[in-house]
Amino acid sequence: MDIIVVDNSAAVDENLQSVLSDIPEIRVVGHSMNAQDAIEQIDALLPDAVILDLLLQSGSGMDVLENIKKRHAWIKVMVLTHYSEKFYLERCKRAGVDCFLDKSFQFMQLHDVLEEWVHPGHP
């Protein structure tokens, strides 16, 4: 499974690398900290999944999510953000998000979700 990580924090990116390296079937093919670069990478690389923060250095993660689901609906998108209020969750659901996790207390669920995406139906 090819994944692009879109997050504005180098520390979170490092933590993600650690989690992702535990799943041999996952290959990180791109990284971005801003919306326009993320959209360009996604269009060029067509990953299987994107791990996306809503707050980026420039642009909005919502714009990235909406762009993905409009142009490449089959790409799975996991929003991993500190902006977990109901407003953001509902807006992401309307845009077609596949998974929405709060960085503060759901970060470790990321591994389980990705395992399920890689091995659907396996415990």
N, C-alpha and C positions, 0 to 999 in steps of 0.2 A: 504494500500500500504506500503510494507516494503522498507525502504531506507537505504543505507549506504552512509555516508558522508566521502569523502576523500579530506582533505585539510590540508595544513601545518600551518595554523594559528588558534590558540585557540580563538582569537577574532572573526574571521569569523565564526568559529564553534558555538560560542555563539549566534551570530546574526542569523545564520541558525536555531538554536534551537528555537529561538523566532518565526521566520516565520513559521517553520514546526509545532509548537505547535498550531498555529491558524487553522490548518486543521486536524480535529479529525480522519480522515481516514488514516492519515500517522503515521507510527511508525518507528522511527529510530532504526535499529537493529544492527548498527555497525558504528564505527569511525576508521579512520586511517590517519596517516600522512606520510606514505611511500608506495611505489608501491608494494613491495613484500607482505607486510601485507595486503594491500587492495585486492590484487589478491586472497590471501588465504581466506580472509573473504568472498569475493564474491563467490568463488567456494564452500565454506562450507554453506553459508546462502542463496544463490540464491535469492537475493532481487528482488523486482519489478523494482527498479530504483537505480541509483547511481548519487550523486552530486559530481563532480570531478573537482579539480584544476589541472592545468597542471604542476605547480611547487610544488614539494613535498620535504620532508626532505631528502629522498633518493629515487632514481629512478625517473621515468617520468610519468606524468599523461597520456601522449600519449601511453606509454606501457600498462597502465591499460586499457585505452579505446580500444586499438587494441585487447588486450586479451579478454575483455568482448565480443566484437562484433564477435570475432573468435569462442569463446567457448559457449557463451550464448547470441546469437543475439537478443533474445526477451527482454532482460533487457534494459530498457530505460536509457540513459546516458545524463545528463545535465552537460556540461562543464561550470564552473563558475570560471573565471580567470581574471587576470589583463593583460594577454598576448592575447590581442584581435586583434592584427595585422592580416591583410588578410592572411598572410602565415599560421598562426596557425588555423584560421577559415577554410581555404581550406583543410588543412591537417586533421582536425577533421571531416570535411564533408566527405572526402574520406574514413575515418575510420568508418563512420556510425553514428556519433553523432546525437542524437535526438534533442538537444537544445544547443545553444552556447550563453552564456551571459557574458558581461563584468562586473566584480565586481564593477568597478568605477561608472558606471552610469546606469546599468541595473539590479542591485540587487533586486529592488522591483518587477521586472517582474517575478521573481522566483515564487512568490506566485500564480500569474495567470497561469503560465505554469503548476505548480503542481496541481492546481485546475482542469485544463483541463485534465491532466493525470488521476486524480482520478474520475472525472465526465465528460467523453468525450461528447461533444456536448451540454453541459449545459452552459448557460451564467453566 
